[in-house]
Amino acid sequence: MTVALRYAARSDVGLVRSNNQDSAYAGPHLLVVADGMGGHAGGDIASSVAVAHLAPLDDEAHGPDDALEELSRALSEAHDDLLARAEENPELAGLGTTVTALLRAGNKLAMAHIGDSRAYLLRAGELTQVTTDHSFVQHLVNTGKITPEEAEHHPHRSVLLRVLGDFDMELLPDVSVREARAGDRWLLCSDGLSGVVSRDTIAETLAEIADVGACADQLVQLALRGGAPDNVTVVVSDVVDVDDLPDGAAPPTGSQVVGSAATDRHRPTRGGAGAAARAAEHAAASRPPVEPLDEDEPPPRRTLRRIVWSVVVVLVLAGLGAAGRWGWVWTQDQYYVGVADGYVAIYQGIDQNVGPLELSHVVEKSPLRLTDLPGYMQDRVNQTVQLPTLAAAEKWVADREHEAVVP
């Protein structure tokens, strides 16, 4: 059996953003979605650079054994390119992108994934999320700290632990090889879709709309109807048996490039002519014009919503770990005595914050006021007292209560 891909790529700026920082590529052998980040210009460049390095792989020269190596090499070269660009142009500092890519090699599909863009597989009516988000919230789910339902609305769900960008750290994409089975339908998408449209709705749409182009259009429309606070990018692809295709129904041979990597990237798509699209057009028309930057002024602060916290959290999780355990788990094995609302309290975690993320919380509050302690002890508690276990912390507080004769 000889298989081929039938595909469609779509990208939309959404209803809130003023520019599209996503990029996508779809060709006979290669599917890619990249979600850029790092300010008005940085995200555009980052996702475009990723696609530019991956696009040359879209040919039949790869065997199953070297496809993963080729994907990894292309991502490494893109990473180096982003590092060099940021070094040459300080305004691009902090640029980065997610990447989810599938490369067909015969009847196999090699996959590389980094970030929180996703790949879904619809097989025999069952939808499976193939990729795992490289996010802080997903780590909390994996370690049982929160449920998947809580993760959907967590305030830090956009914090990434791995990303392709201008950070000089080891590149660790997830890589795998899968069977390209006739009848399978693949969806690659940015979080502009998965963060707005429910999994059940995505599954229903993929199952019910046979044409890949119409299906991709409908997925974008669903995101727009849901408010589309971010750019929305999708690639829908069917694996087909070439021998079973009717005459004149050969799979496509050309490539599709959408989003910031496209030649017409300055003309944002709006998902067709639906009500949501008309609303978006109206919003865009009423948006005040963007003033050009004065080259003599210092570059503006970049909106590094995800990438800054990604690096900080990576450093915390990597640096605080012990014996190969994740840093977050290590922090939750620690206890200290401090002050909460004027009272002596026992905290679980460490007395540090990672941006908006607090790495400790109160587990017990004593009836002992800080002012009930001698001056030297007040200073000690204000600086926190580290204890190895909860029992040790409880004993330390009990001893202070006894000394102060707290009723």
Stockholm file with secondary structure:
# STOCKHOLM 1.0

chainA/1-407         MTVALRYAARSDVGLVRSNNQDSAYAGPHLLVVADGMGGHAGGDIASSVAVAHLAPLDDEAHGPDDALEELSRALSEAHDDLLARAEENPELAGLGTTVTALLRAGNKLAMAHIGDSRAYLLRAGELTQVTTDHSFVQHLVNTGKITPEEAEHHPHRSVLLRVLGDFDMELLPDVSVREARAGDRWLLCSDGLSGVVSRDTIAETLAEIADVGACADQLVQLALRGGAPDNVTVVVSDVVDVDDLPDGAAPPTGSQVVGSAATDRHRPTRGGAGAAARAAEHAAASRPPVEPLDEDEPPPRRTLRRIVWSVVVVLVLAGLGAAGRWGWVWTQDQYYVGVADGYVAIYQGIDQNVGPLELSHVVEKSPLRLTDLPGYMQDRVNQTVQLPTLAAAEKWVADREHEAVVP
#=GR chainA/1-407 SS CCEEEEEEEEEECCSSCSSCCEEEEECSSEEEEEEEESHHHHHHHHHHHHHHHHGGGCSSCCCHHHHHHHHHHHHHHHHHHHHHHHHHCGGGTTCEECEEEEEEETTEEEEEEESSCEEEEEETTEEEECSCCCBHHHHHHHTTSSCHHHHTTCTTTTCBSCCEESCCSCCCCEEEEEECCTTCEEEEECHHHHTTSCHHHHHHHHHHCCSHHHHHHHHHHHHHHTTCCSCEEEEEEEEEEGGGSCTTCCCCCSCEEEETTSTTTTSCCCSSSSHHHHHHHHHHHHSCCCCCCCTTSCCCCCCCTTHHHHHHHHHHHHHHCCTTCCHHHHHTTCEEEEEETTEEEEEEEEEEEETTEEEEEEEEEEEEEGGGSCHHHHHHHHTCEEESSHHHHHHHHHHHHHHHTCC
#=GC SS_cons         CCEEEEEEEEEECCSSCSSCCEEEEECSSEEEEEEEESHHHHHHHHHHHHHHHHGGGCSSCCCHHHHHHHHHHHHHHHHHHHHHHHHHCGGGTTCEECEEEEEEETTEEEEEEESSCEEEEEETTEEEECSCCCBHHHHHHHTTSSCHHHHTTCTTTTCBSCCEESCCSCCCCEEEEEECCTTCEEEEECHHHHTTSCHHHHHHHHHHCCSHHHHHHHHHHHHHHTTCCSCEEEEEEEEEEGGGSCTTCCCCCSCEEEETTSTTTTSCCCSSSSHHHHHHHHHHHHSCCCCCCCTTSCCCCCCCTTHHHHHHHHHHHHHHCCTTCCHHHHHTTCEEEEEETTEEEEEEEEEEEETTEEEEEEEEEEEEEGGGSCHHHHHHHHTCEEESSHHHHHHHHHHHHHHHTCC
//
